[in-house]
Amino acid sequence: MSSELAWFKSSYCGDEEFACVEIAWRKSTHSGDEGGECVEVAETTSAVLVRDSKDNSGPHLTFTPAAWEAFVAYARSA
């Protein structure tokens, strides 16, 4: 994964700044620059979110940190 973070403000913030939530997404280093299949990951203390970088307002997958670690370990071994 890239170490560069892209911060996004929640669309549910309204006008009250203190009620806003931001999350940092980072793009996979395996995505390349040719516009191929790209994924971005955001981590919180209780979840790991994964989305298509070409549709950052679209749906995302949610994993527990343990499930994400197991998936990454399996993907690396395949």
mmCIF file of the N, C-alpha and C atoms, coordinates in Angstrom:
data_MODEL
# 
_entry.id   MODEL 
# 
loop_
_atom_site.group_PDB 
_atom_site.id 
_atom_site.type_symbol 
_atom_site.label_atom_id 
_atom_site.label_alt_id 
_atom_site.label_comp_id 
_atom_site.label_asym_id 
_atom_site.label_entity_id 
_atom_site.label_seq_id 
_atom_site.pdbx_PDB_ins_code 
_atom_site.Cartn_x 
_atom_site.Cartn_y 
_atom_site.Cartn_z 
_atom_site.occupancy 
_atom_site.B_iso_or_equiv 
_atom_site.pdbx_formal_charge 
_atom_site.auth_seq_id 
_atom_site.auth_comp_id 
_atom_site.auth_asym_id 
_atom_site.auth_atom_id 
_atom_site.pdbx_PDB_model_num 
ATOM 1   N N  . MET A 1 1  ? 0.833   -1.176  0.000   1.00 0.00 ? 1  MET A N  1 
ATOM 2   C CA . MET A 1 1  ? 0.000   0.000   0.000   1.00 0.00 ? 1  MET A CA 1 
ATOM 3   C C  . MET A 1 1  ? 0.879   1.241   0.000   1.00 0.00 ? 1  MET A C  1 
ATOM 4   N N  . SER A 1 2  ? 0.354   2.273   -0.564  1.00 0.00 ? 2  SER A N  1 
ATOM 5   C CA . SER A 1 2  ? 1.050   3.547   -0.586  1.00 0.00 ? 2  SER A CA 1 
ATOM 6   C C  . SER A 1 2  ? 1.038   4.180   0.803   1.00 0.00 ? 2  SER A C  1 
ATOM 7   N N  . SER A 1 3  ? 2.065   4.939   1.120   1.00 0.00 ? 3  SER A N  1 
ATOM 8   C CA . SER A 1 3  ? 2.087   5.635   2.403   1.00 0.00 ? 3  SER A CA 1 
ATOM 9   C C  . SER A 1 3  ? 1.366   6.981   2.306   1.00 0.00 ? 3  SER A C  1 
ATOM 10  N N  . GLU A 1 4  ? 0.999   7.389   1.088   1.00 0.00 ? 4  GLU A N  1 
ATOM 11  C CA . GLU A 1 4  ? 0.294   8.651   0.890   1.00 0.00 ? 4  GLU A CA 1 
ATOM 12  C C  . GLU A 1 4  ? -1.176  8.487   1.255   1.00 0.00 ? 4  GLU A C  1 
ATOM 13  N N  . LEU A 1 5  ? -1.676  9.368   2.125   1.00 0.00 ? 5  LEU A N  1 
ATOM 14  C CA . LEU A 1 5  ? -3.060  9.293   2.574   1.00 0.00 ? 5  LEU A CA 1 
ATOM 15  C C  . LEU A 1 5  ? -3.889  10.379  1.903   1.00 0.00 ? 5  LEU A C  1 
ATOM 16  N N  . ALA A 1 6  ? -5.120  10.049  1.544   1.00 0.00 ? 6  ALA A N  1 
ATOM 17  C CA . ALA A 1 6  ? -6.055  11.025  0.997   1.00 0.00 ? 6  ALA A CA 1 
ATOM 18  C C  . ALA A 1 6  ? -7.209  11.145  1.977   1.00 0.00 ? 6  ALA A C  1 
ATOM 19  N N  . TRP A 1 7  ? -7.412  12.325  2.552   1.00 0.00 ? 7  TRP A N  1 
ATOM 20  C CA . TRP A 1 7  ? -8.443  12.532  3.568   1.00 0.00 ? 7  TRP A CA 1 
ATOM 21  C C  . TRP A 1 7  ? -9.744  12.953  2.915   1.00 0.00 ? 7  TRP A C  1 
ATOM 22  N N  . PHE A 1 8  ? -10.849 12.373  3.369   1.00 0.00 ? 8  PHE A N  1 
ATOM 23  C CA . PHE A 1 8  ? -12.170 12.697  2.850   1.00 0.00 ? 8  PHE A CA 1 
ATOM 24  C C  . PHE A 1 8  ? -13.093 13.048  3.994   1.00 0.00 ? 8  PHE A C  1 
ATOM 25  N N  . LYS A 1 9  ? -13.816 14.145  3.854   1.00 0.00 ? 9  LYS A N  1 
ATOM 26  C CA . LYS A 1 9  ? -14.762 14.596  4.865   1.00 0.00 ? 9  LYS A CA 1 
ATOM 27  C C  . LYS A 1 9  ? -16.089 13.880  4.661   1.00 0.00 ? 9  LYS A C  1 
ATOM 28  N N  . SER A 1 10 ? -16.708 13.473  5.733   1.00 0.00 ? 10 SER A N  1 
ATOM 29  C CA . SER A 1 10 ? -17.990 12.782  5.666   1.00 0.00 ? 10 SER A CA 1 
ATOM 30  C C  . SER A 1 10 ? -19.048 13.656  5.014   1.00 0.00 ? 10 SER A C  1 
ATOM 31  N N  . SER A 1 11 ? -19.890 13.062  4.187   1.00 0.00 ? 11 SER A N  1 
ATOM 32  C CA . SER A 1 11 ? -20.982 13.803  3.553   1.00 0.00 ? 11 SER A CA 1 
ATOM 33  C C  . SER A 1 11 ? -22.113 14.076  4.543   1.00 0.00 ? 11 SER A C  1 
ATOM 34  N N  . TYR A 1 12 ? -22.025 13.543  5.754   1.00 0.00 ? 12 TYR A N  1 
ATOM 35  C CA . TYR A 1 12 ? -23.051 13.724  6.777   1.00 0.00 ? 12 TYR A CA 1 
ATOM 36  C C  . TYR A 1 12 ? -22.705 14.836  7.771   1.00 0.00 ? 12 TYR A C  1 
ATOM 37  N N  . CYS A 1 13 ? -21.708 15.644  7.463   1.00 0.00 ? 13 CYS A N  1 
ATOM 38  C CA . CYS A 1 13 ? -21.228 16.653  8.400   1.00 0.00 ? 13 CYS A CA 1 
ATOM 39  C C  . CYS A 1 13 ? -22.185 17.817  8.596   1.00 0.00 ? 13 CYS A C  1 
ATOM 40  N N  . GLY A 1 14 ? -22.796 18.279  7.567   1.00 0.00 ? 14 GLY A N  1 
ATOM 41  C CA . GLY A 1 14 ? -23.606 19.482  7.686   1.00 0.00 ? 14 GLY A CA 1 
ATOM 42  C C  . GLY A 1 14 ? -22.702 20.687  7.872   1.00 0.00 ? 14 GLY A C  1 
ATOM 43  N N  . ASP A 1 15 ? -23.172 21.684  8.607   1.00 0.00 ? 15 ASP A N  1 
ATOM 44  C CA . ASP A 1 15 ? -22.412 22.911  8.801   1.00 0.00 ? 15 ASP A CA 1 
ATOM 45  C C  . ASP A 1 15 ? -21.592 22.924  10.082  1.00 0.00 ? 15 ASP A C  1 
ATOM 46  N N  . GLU A 1 16 ? -21.719 21.904  10.915  1.00 0.00 ? 16 GLU A N  1 
ATOM 47  C CA . GLU A 1 16 ? -21.025 21.879  12.197  1.00 0.00 ? 16 GLU A CA 1 
ATOM 48  C C  . GLU A 1 16 ? -19.702 21.138  12.062  1.00 0.00 ? 16 GLU A C  1 
ATOM 49  N N  . GLU A 1 17 ? -18.604 21.890  12.065  1.00 0.00 ? 17 GLU A N  1 
ATOM 50  C CA . GLU A 1 17 ? -17.291 21.282  11.874  1.00 0.00 ? 17 GLU A CA 1 
ATOM 51  C C  . GLU A 1 17 ? -16.953 20.241  12.920  1.00 0.00 ? 17 GLU A C  1 
ATOM 52  N N  . PHE A 1 18 ? -17.307 20.491  14.175  1.00 0.00 ? 18 PHE A N  1 
ATOM 53  C CA . PHE A 1 18 ? -16.917 19.571  15.241  1.00 0.00 ? 18 PHE A CA 1 
ATOM 54  C C  . PHE A 1 18 ? -17.644 18.235  15.151  1.00 0.00 ? 18 PHE A C  1 
ATOM 55  N N  . ALA A 1 19 ? -18.718 18.148  14.361  1.00 0.00 ? 19 ALA A N  1 
ATOM 56  C CA . ALA A 1 19 ? -19.479 16.912  14.240  1.00 0.00 ? 19 ALA A CA 1 
ATOM 57  C C  . ALA A 1 19 ? -19.032 16.085  13.037  1.00 0.00 ? 19 ALA A C  1 
ATOM 58  N N  . CYS A 1 20 ? -17.952 16.484  12.398  1.00 0.00 ? 20 CYS A N  1 
ATOM 59  C CA . CYS A 1 20 ? -17.503 15.815  11.168  1.00 0.00 ? 20 CYS A CA 1 
ATOM 60  C C  . CYS A 1 20 ? -16.553 14.661  11.465  1.00 0.00 ? 20 CYS A C  1 
ATOM 61  N N  . VAL A 1 21 ? -16.562 13.723  10.559  1.00 0.00 ? 21 VAL A N  1 
ATOM 62  C CA . VAL A 1 21 ? -15.655 12.584  10.632  1.00 0.00 ? 21 VAL A CA 1 
ATOM 63  C C  . VAL A 1 21 ? -14.871 12.545  9.334   1.00 0.00 ? 21 VAL A C  1 
ATOM 64  N N  . GLU A 1 22 ? -13.573 12.356  9.441   1.00 0.00 ? 22 GLU A N  1 
ATOM 65  C CA . GLU A 1 22 ? -12.748 12.205  8.260   1.00 0.00 ? 22 GLU A CA 1 
ATOM 66  C C  . GLU A 1 22 ? -12.038 10.867  8.345   1.00 0.00 ? 22 GLU A C  1 
ATOM 67  N N  . ILE A 1 23 ? -11.795 10.287  7.183   1.00 0.00 ? 23 ILE A N  1 
ATOM 68  C CA . ILE A 1 23 ? -11.096 9.015   7.122   1.00 0.00 ? 23 ILE A CA 1 
ATOM 69  C C  . ILE A 1 23 ? -10.027 9.120   6.045   1.00 0.00 ? 23 ILE A C  1 
ATOM 70  N N  . ALA A 1 24 ? -8.901  8.478   6.256   1.00 0.00 ? 24 ALA A N  1 
ATOM 71  C CA . ALA A 1 24 ? -7.794  8.527   5.303   1.00 0.00 ? 24 ALA A CA 1 
ATOM 72  C C  . ALA A 1 24 ? -7.766  7.238   4.492   1.00 0.00 ? 24 ALA A C  1 
ATOM 73  N N  . TRP A 1 25 ? -7.838  7.377   3.189   1.00 0.00 ? 25 TRP A N  1 
ATOM 74  C CA . TRP A 1 25 ? -7.741  6.242   2.276   1.00 0.00 ? 25 TRP A CA 1 
ATOM 75  C C  . TRP A 1 25 ? -6.359  6.242   1.657   1.00 0.00 ? 25 TRP A C  1 
ATOM 76  N N  . ARG A 1 26 ? -5.783  5.062   1.477   1.00 0.00 ? 26 ARG A N  1 
ATOM 77  C CA . ARG A 1 26 ? -4.515  4.974   0.764   1.00 0.00 ? 26 ARG A CA 1 
ATOM 78  C C  . ARG A 1 26 ? -4.659  3.972   -0.376  1.00 0.00 ? 26 ARG A C  1 
ATOM 79  N N  . LYS A 1 27 ? -4.062  4.322   -1.491  1.00 0.00 ? 27 LYS A N  1 
ATOM 80  C CA . LYS A 1 27 ? -4.171  3.525   -2.710  1.00 0.00 ? 27 LYS A CA 1 
ATOM 81  C C  . LYS A 1 27 ? -3.121  2.419   -2.713  1.00 0.00 ? 27 LYS A C  1 
ATOM 82  N N  . SER A 1 28 ? -3.506  1.260   -3.181  1.00 0.00 ? 28 SER A N  1 
ATOM 83  C CA . SER A 1 28 ? -2.583  0.131   -3.269  1.00 0.00 ? 28 SER A CA 1 
ATOM 84  C C  . SER A 1 28 ? -1.405  0.473   -4.164  1.00 0.00 ? 28 SER A C  1 
ATOM 85  N N  . THR A 1 29 ? -0.205  0.084   -3.743  1.00 0.00 ? 29 THR A N  1 
ATOM 86  C CA . THR A 1 29 ? 0.979   0.301   -4.576  1.00 0.00 ? 29 THR A CA 1 
ATOM 87  C C  . THR A 1 29 ? 0.979   -0.624  -5.778  1.00 0.00 ? 29 THR A C  1 
ATOM 88  N N  . HIS A 1 30 ? 0.130   -1.632  -5.784  1.00 0.00 ? 30 HIS A N  1 
ATOM 89  C CA . HIS A 1 30 ? 0.036   -2.564  -6.903  1.00 0.00 ? 30 HIS A CA 1 
ATOM 90  C C  . HIS A 1 30 ? -0.951  -2.086  -7.961  1.00 0.00 ? 30 HIS A C  1 
ATOM 91  N N  . SER A 1 31 ? -1.558  -0.922  -7.758  1.00 0.00 ? 31 SER A N  1 
ATOM 92  C CA . SER A 1 31 ? -2.562  -0.424  -8.688  1.00 0.00 ? 31 SER A CA 1 
ATOM 93  C C  . SER A 1 31 ? -1.956  0.123   -9.967  1.00 0.00 ? 31 SER A C  1 
ATOM 94  N N  . GLY A 1 32 ? -0.763  0.655   -9.912  1.00 0.00 ? 32 GLY A N  1 
ATOM 95  C CA . GLY A 1 32 ? -0.135  1.216   -11.101 1.00 0.00 ? 32 GLY A CA 1 
ATOM 96  C C  . GLY A 1 32 ? -0.728  2.567   -11.465 1.00 0.00 ? 32 GLY A C  1 
ATOM 97  N N  . ASP A 1 33 ? -0.223  3.148   -12.524 1.00 0.00 ? 33 ASP A N  1 
ATOM 98  C CA . ASP A 1 33 ? -0.676  4.465   -12.963 1.00 0.00 ? 33 ASP A CA 1 
ATOM 99  C C  . ASP A 1 33 ? -1.447  4.408   -14.273 1.00 0.00 ? 33 ASP A C  1 
ATOM 100 N N  . GLU A 1 34 ? -1.693  3.238   -14.808 1.00 0.00 ? 34 GLU A N  1 
ATOM 101 C CA . GLU A 1 34 ? -2.349  3.137   -16.098 1.00 0.00 ? 34 GLU A CA 1 
ATOM 102 C C  . GLU A 1 34 ? -3.865  3.101   -16.002 1.00 0.00 ? 34 GLU A C  1 
ATOM 103 N N  . GLY A 1 35 ? -4.429  3.371   -14.842 1.00 0.00 ? 35 GLY A N  1 
ATOM 104 C CA . GLY A 1 35 ? -5.884  3.360   -14.707 1.00 0.00 ? 35 GLY A CA 1 
ATOM 105 C C  . GLY A 1 35 ? -6.478  1.967   -14.657 1.00 0.00 ? 35 GLY A C  1 
ATOM 106 N N  . GLY A 1 36 ? -5.698  0.994   -14.239 1.00 0.00 ? 36 GLY A N  1 
ATOM 107 C CA . GLY A 1 36 ? -6.180  -0.378  -14.142 1.00 0.00 ? 36 GLY A CA 1 
ATOM 108 C C  . GLY A 1 36 ? -7.061  -0.576  -12.932 1.00 0.00 ? 36 GLY A C  1 
ATOM 109 N N  . GLU A 1 37 ? -7.172  -1.804  -12.500 1.00 0.00 ? 37 GLU A N  1 
ATOM 110 C CA . GLU A 1 37 ? -8.006  -2.120  -11.347 1.00 0.00 ? 37 GLU A CA 1 
ATOM 111 C C  . GLU A 1 37 ? -7.297  -1.645  -10.080 1.00 0.00 ? 37 GLU A C  1 
ATOM 112 N N  . CYS A 1 38 ? -7.870  -0.648  -9.424  1.00 0.00 ? 38 CYS A N  1 
ATOM 113 C CA . CYS A 1 38 ? -7.239  -0.036  -8.253  1.00 0.00 ? 38 CYS A CA 1 
ATOM 114 C C  . CYS A 1 38 ? -8.122  -0.205  -7.024  1.00 0.00 ? 38 CYS A C  1 
ATOM 115 N N  . VAL A 1 39 ? -7.484  -0.414  -5.896  1.00 0.00 ? 39 VAL A N  1 
ATOM 116 C CA . VAL A 1 39 ? -8.209  -0.458  -4.631  1.00 0.00 ? 39 VAL A CA 1 
ATOM 117 C C  . VAL A 1 39 ? -7.573  0.518   -3.658  1.00 0.00 ? 39 VAL A C  1 
ATOM 118 N N  . GLU A 1 40 ? -8.403  1.010   -2.738  1.00 0.00 ? 40 GLU A N  1 
ATOM 119 C CA . GLU A 1 40 ? -7.937  1.871   -1.663  1.00 0.00 ? 40 GLU A CA 1 
ATOM 120 C C  . GLU A 1 40 ? -8.399  1.257   -0.354  1.00 0.00 ? 40 GLU A C  1 
ATOM 121 N N  . VAL A 1 41 ? -7.605  1.468   0.684   1.00 0.00 ? 41 VAL A N  1 
ATOM 122 C CA . VAL A 1 41 ? -7.895  0.917   1.999   1.00 0.00 ? 41 VAL A CA 1 
ATOM 123 C C  . VAL A 1 41 ? -7.845  2.037   3.024   1.00 0.00 ? 41 VAL A C  1 
ATOM 124 N N  . ALA A 1 42 ? -8.782  1.997   3.976   1.00 0.00 ? 42 ALA A N  1 
ATOM 125 C CA . ALA A 1 42 ? -8.784  2.913   5.115   1.00 0.00 ? 42 ALA A CA 1 
ATOM 126 C C  . ALA A 1 42 ? -8.919  2.075   6.372   1.00 0.00 ? 42 ALA A C  1 
ATOM 127 N N  . GLU A 1 43 ? -8.126  2.392   7.380   1.00 0.00 ? 43 GLU A N  1 
ATOM 128 C CA . GLU A 1 43 ? -8.145  1.617   8.619   1.00 0.00 ? 43 GLU A CA 1 
ATOM 129 C C  . GLU A 1 43 ? -8.606  2.477   9.786   1.00 0.00 ? 43 GLU A C  1 
ATOM 130 N N  . THR A 1 44 ? -9.461  1.900   10.610  1.00 0.00 ? 44 THR A N  1 
ATOM 131 C CA . THR A 1 44 ? -9.845  2.510   11.874  1.00 0.00 ? 44 THR A CA 1 
ATOM 132 C C  . THR A 1 44 ? -9.479  1.516   12.969  1.00 0.00 ? 44 THR A C  1 
ATOM 133 N N  . THR A 1 45 ? -9.769  1.832   14.204  1.00 0.00 ? 45 THR A N  1 
ATOM 134 C CA . THR A 1 45 ? -9.440  0.902   15.281  1.00 0.00 ? 45 THR A CA 1 
ATOM 135 C C  . THR A 1 45 ? -10.322 -0.334  15.264  1.00 0.00 ? 45 THR A C  1 
ATOM 136 N N  . SER A 1 46 ? -11.506 -0.241  14.646  1.00 0.00 ? 46 SER A N  1 
ATOM 137 C CA . SER A 1 46 ? -12.432 -1.366  14.682  1.00 0.00 ? 46 SER A CA 1 
ATOM 138 C C  . SER A 1 46 ? -12.762 -1.957  13.315  1.00 0.00 ? 46 SER A C  1 
ATOM 139 N N  . ALA A 1 47 ? -12.266 -1.346  12.229  1.00 0.00 ? 47 ALA A N  1 
ATOM 140 C CA . ALA A 1 47 ? -12.630 -1.839  10.901  1.00 0.00 ? 47 ALA A CA 1 
ATOM 141 C C  . ALA A 1 47 ? -11.572 -1.465  9.872   1.00 0.00 ? 47 ALA A C  1 
ATOM 142 N N  . VAL A 1 48 ? -11.540 -2.263  8.801   1.00 0.00 ? 48 VAL A N  1 
ATOM 143 C CA . VAL A 1 48 ? -10.728 -1.953  7.633   1.00 0.00 ? 48 VAL A CA 1 
ATOM 144 C C  . VAL A 1 48 ? -11.702 -1.852  6.464   1.00 0.00 ? 48 VAL A C  1 
ATOM 145 N N  . LEU A 1 49 ? -11.668 -0.716  5.772   1.00 0.00 ? 49 LEU A N  1 
ATOM 146 C CA . LEU A 1 49 ? -12.575 -0.464  4.660   1.00 0.00 ? 49 LEU A CA 1 
ATOM 147 C C  . LEU A 1 49 ? -11.809 -0.580  3.353   1.00 0.00 ? 49 LEU A C  1 
ATOM 148 N N  . VAL A 1 50 ? -12.432 -1.174  2.336   1.00 0.00 ? 50 VAL A N  1 
ATOM 149 C CA . VAL A 1 50 ? -11.803 -1.361  1.032   1.00 0.00 ? 50 VAL A CA 1 
ATOM 150 C C  . VAL A 1 50 ? -12.782 -0.878  -0.026  1.00 0.00 ? 50 VAL A C  1 
ATOM 151 N N  . ARG A 1 51 ? -12.268 -0.097  -0.993  1.00 0.00 ? 51 ARG A N  1 
ATOM 152 C CA . ARG A 1 51 ? -13.142 0.411   -2.056  1.00 0.00 ? 51 ARG A CA 1 
ATOM 153 C C  . ARG A 1 51 ? -12.402 0.481   -3.379  1.00 0.00 ? 51 ARG A C  1 
ATOM 154 N N  . ASP A 1 52 ? -13.166 0.673   -4.439  1.00 0.00 ? 52 ASP A N  1 
ATOM 155 C CA . ASP A 1 52 ? -12.645 0.881   -5.786  1.00 0.00 ? 52 ASP A CA 1 
ATOM 156 C C  . ASP A 1 52 ? -12.201 2.336   -5.886  1.00 0.00 ? 52 ASP A C  1 
ATOM 157 N N  . SER A 1 53 ? -10.951 2.583   -6.198  1.00 0.00 ? 53 SER A N  1 
ATOM 158 C CA . SER A 1 53 ? -10.448 3.960   -6.228  1.00 0.00 ? 53 SER A CA 1 
ATOM 159 C C  . SER A 1 53 ? -11.043 4.784   -7.361  1.00 0.00 ? 53 SER A C  1 
ATOM 160 N N  . LYS A 1 54 ? -11.600 4.124   -8.365  1.00 0.00 ? 54 LYS A N  1 
ATOM 161 C CA . LYS A 1 54 ? -12.209 4.857   -9.473  1.00 0.00 ? 54 LYS A CA 1 
ATOM 162 C C  . LYS A 1 54 ? -13.621 5.323   -9.142  1.00 0.00 ? 54 LYS A C  1 
ATOM 163 N N  . ASP A 1 55 ? -14.177 4.837   -8.038  1.00 0.00 ? 55 ASP A N  1 
ATOM 164 C CA . ASP A 1 55 ? -15.534 5.215   -7.628  1.00 0.00 ? 55 ASP A CA 1 
ATOM 165 C C  . ASP A 1 55 ? -15.524 5.472   -6.125  1.00 0.00 ? 55 ASP A C  1 
ATOM 166 N N  . ASN A 1 56 ? -14.869 6.561   -5.706  1.00 0.00 ? 56 ASN A N  1 
ATOM 167 C CA . ASN A 1 56 ? -14.688 6.775   -4.269  1.00 0.00 ? 56 ASN A CA 1 
ATOM 168 C C  . ASN A 1 56 ? -15.960 7.148   -3.526  1.00 0.00 ? 56 ASN A C  1 
ATOM 169 N N  . SER A 1 57 ? -17.041 7.415   -4.223  1.00 0.00 ? 57 SER A N  1 
ATOM 170 C CA . SER A 1 57 ? -18.313 7.649   -3.534  1.00 0.00 ? 57 SER A CA 1 
ATOM 171 C C  . SER A 1 57 ? -19.206 6.409   -3.584  1.00 0.00 ? 57 SER A C  1 
ATOM 172 N N  . GLY A 1 58 ? -18.705 5.353   -4.185  1.00 0.00 ? 58 GLY A N  1 
ATOM 173 C CA . GLY A 1 58 ? -19.473 4.122   -4.301  1.00 0.00 ? 58 GLY A CA 1 
ATOM 174 C C  . GLY A 1 58 ? -19.367 3.254   -3.064  1.00 0.00 ? 58 GLY A C  1 
ATOM 175 N N  . PRO A 1 59 ? -19.813 2.020   -3.164  1.00 0.00 ? 59 PRO A N  1 
ATOM 176 C CA . PRO A 1 59 ? -19.817 1.118   -2.000  1.00 0.00 ? 59 PRO A CA 1 
ATOM 177 C C  . PRO A 1 59 ? -18.406 0.706   -1.588  1.00 0.00 ? 59 PRO A C  1 
ATOM 178 N N  . HIS A 1 60 ? -18.301 0.199   -0.378  1.00 0.00 ? 60 HIS A N  1 
ATOM 179 C CA . HIS A 1 60 ? -17.030 -0.319  0.125   1.00 0.00 ? 60 HIS A CA 1 
ATOM 180 C C  . HIS A 1 60 ? -17.294 -1.601  0.907   1.00 0.00 ? 60 HIS A C  1 
ATOM 181 N N  . LEU A 1 61 ? -16.256 -2.387  1.046   1.00 0.00 ? 61 LEU A N  1 
ATOM 182 C CA . LEU A 1 61 ? -16.307 -3.597  1.866   1.00 0.00 ? 61 LEU A CA 1 
ATOM 183 C C  . LEU A 1 61 ? -15.760 -3.254  3.243   1.00 0.00 ? 61 LEU A C  1 
ATOM 184 N N  . THR A 1 62 ? -16.302 -3.884  4.276   1.00 0.00 ? 62 THR A N  1 
ATOM 185 C CA . THR A 1 62 ? -15.840 -3.661  5.642   1.00 0.00 ? 62 THR A CA 1 
ATOM 186 C C  . THR A 1 62 ? -15.385 -4.985  6.242   1.00 0.00 ? 62 THR A C  1 
ATOM 187 N N  . PHE A 1 63 ? -14.175 -4.994  6.776   1.00 0.00 ? 63 PHE A N  1 
ATOM 188 C CA . PHE A 1 63 ? -13.597 -6.170  7.410   1.00 0.00 ? 63 PHE A CA 1 
ATOM 189 C C  . PHE A 1 63 ? -13.229 -5.834  8.846   1.00 0.00 ? 63 PHE A C  1 
ATOM 190 N N  . THR A 1 64 ? -13.216 -6.832  9.714   1.00 0.00 ? 64 THR A N  1 
ATOM 191 C CA . THR A 1 64 ? -12.597 -6.631  11.022  1.00 0.00 ? 64 THR A CA 1 
ATOM 192 C C  . THR A 1 64 ? -11.086 -6.615  10.771  1.00 0.00 ? 64 THR A C  1 
ATOM 193 N N  . PRO A 1 65 ? -10.314 -5.998  11.642  1.00 0.00 ? 65 PRO A N  1 
ATOM 194 C CA . PRO A 1 65 ? -8.857  -6.019  11.443  1.00 0.00 ? 65 PRO A CA 1 
ATOM 195 C C  . PRO A 1 65 ? -8.298  -7.445  11.342  1.00 0.00 ? 65 PRO A C  1 
ATOM 196 N N  . ALA A 1 66 ? -8.805  -8.359  12.140  1.00 0.00 ? 66 ALA A N  1 
ATOM 197 C CA . ALA A 1 66 ? -8.320  -9.750  12.101  1.00 0.00 ? 66 ALA A CA 1 
ATOM 198 C C  . ALA A 1 66 ? -8.655  -10.416 10.767  1.00 0.00 ? 66 ALA A C  1 
ATOM 199 N N  . ALA A 1 67 ? -9.865  -10.194 10.258  1.00 0.00 ? 67 ALA A N  1 
ATOM 200 C CA . ALA A 1 67 ? -10.254 -10.778 8.972   1.00 0.00 ? 67 ALA A CA 1 
ATOM 201 C C  . ALA A 1 67 ? -9.403  -10.197 7.845   1.00 0.00 ? 67 ALA A C  1 
ATOM 202 N N  . TRP A 1 68 ? -9.121  -8.901  7.903   1.00 0.00 ? 68 TRP A N  1 
ATOM 203 C CA . TRP A 1 68 ? -8.291  -8.262  6.869   1.00 0.00 ? 68 TRP A CA 1 
ATOM 204 C C  . TRP A 1 68 ? -6.867  -8.827  6.901   1.00 0.00 ? 68 TRP A C  1 
ATOM 205 N N  . GLU A 1 69 ? -6.301  -8.985  8.099   1.00 0.00 ? 69 GLU A N  1 
ATOM 206 C CA . GLU A 1 69 ? -4.956  -9.557  8.217   1.00 0.00 ? 69 GLU A CA 1 
ATOM 207 C C  . GLU A 1 69 ? -4.922  -10.966 7.647   1.00 0.00 ? 69 GLU A C  1 
ATOM 208 N N  . ALA A 1 70 ? -5.954  -11.765 7.906   1.00 0.00 ? 70 ALA A N  1 
ATOM 209 C CA . ALA A 1 70 ? -6.016  -13.128 7.370   1.00 0.00 ? 70 ALA A CA 1 
ATOM 210 C C  . ALA A 1 70 ? -6.116  -13.110 5.850   1.00 0.00 ? 70 ALA A C  1 
ATOM 211 N N  . PHE A 1 71 ? -6.927  -12.202 5.310   1.00 0.00 ? 71 PHE A N  1 
ATOM 212 C CA . PHE A 1 71 ? -7.062  -12.086 3.852   1.00 0.00 ? 71 PHE A CA 1 
ATOM 213 C C  . PHE A 1 71 ? -5.730  -11.708 3.210   1.00 0.00 ? 71 PHE A C  1 
ATOM 214 N N  . VAL A 1 72 ? -5.063  -10.688 3.759   1.00 0.00 ? 72 VAL A N  1 
ATOM 215 C CA . VAL A 1 72 ? -3.779  -10.234 3.197   1.00 0.00 ? 72 VAL A CA 1 
ATOM 216 C C  . VAL A 1 72 ? -2.748  -11.357 3.282   1.00 0.00 ? 72 VAL A C  1 
ATOM 217 N N  . ALA A 1 73 ? -2.692  -12.069 4.387   1.00 0.00 ? 73 ALA A N  1 
ATOM 218 C CA . ALA A 1 73 ? -1.743  -13.184 4.522   1.00 0.00 ? 73 ALA A CA 1 
ATOM 219 C C  . ALA A 1 73 ? -2.014  -14.260 3.475   1.00 0.00 ? 73 ALA A C  1 
ATOM 220 N N  . TYR A 1 74 ? -3.300  -14.573 3.268   1.00 0.00 ? 74 TYR A N  1 
ATOM 221 C CA . TYR A 1 74 ? -3.650  -15.575 2.256   1.00 0.00 ? 74 TYR A CA 1 
ATOM 222 C C  . TYR A 1 74 ? -3.277  -15.088 0.849   1.00 0.00 ? 74 TYR A C  1 
ATOM 223 N N  . ALA A 1 75 ? -3.599  -13.822 0.549   1.00 0.00 ? 75 ALA A N  1 
ATOM 224 C CA . ALA A 1 75 ? -3.305  -13.276 -0.786  1.00 0.00 ? 75 ALA A CA 1 
ATOM 225 C C  . ALA A 1 75 ? -1.798  -13.273 -1.051  1.00 0.00 ? 75 ALA A C  1 
ATOM 226 N N  . ARG A 1 76 ? -1.013  -12.969 -0.050  1.00 0.00 ? 76 ARG A N  1 
ATOM 227 C CA . ARG A 1 76 ? 0.445   -12.963 -0.243  1.00 0.00 ? 76 ARG A CA 1 
ATOM 228 C C  . ARG A 1 76 ? 0.993   -14.362 -0.483  1.00 0.00 ? 76 ARG A C  1 
ATOM 229 N N  . SER A 1 77 ? 0.352   -15.372 0.103   1.00 0.00 ? 77 SER A N  1 
ATOM 230 C CA . SER A 1 77 ? 0.865   -16.743 -0.037  1.00 0.00 ? 77 SER A CA 1 
ATOM 231 C C  . SER A 1 77 ? 0.415   -17.416 -1.329  1.00 0.00 ? 77 SER A C  1 
ATOM 232 N N  . ALA A 1 78 ? -0.579  -16.843 -1.988  1.00 0.00 ? 78 ALA A N  1 
ATOM 233 C CA . ALA A 1 78 ? -1.138  -17.459 -3.212  1.00 0.00 ? 78 ALA A CA 1 
ATOM 234 C C  . ALA A 1 78 ? -0.279  -17.171 -4.423  1.00 0.00 ? 78 ALA A C  1 
# 
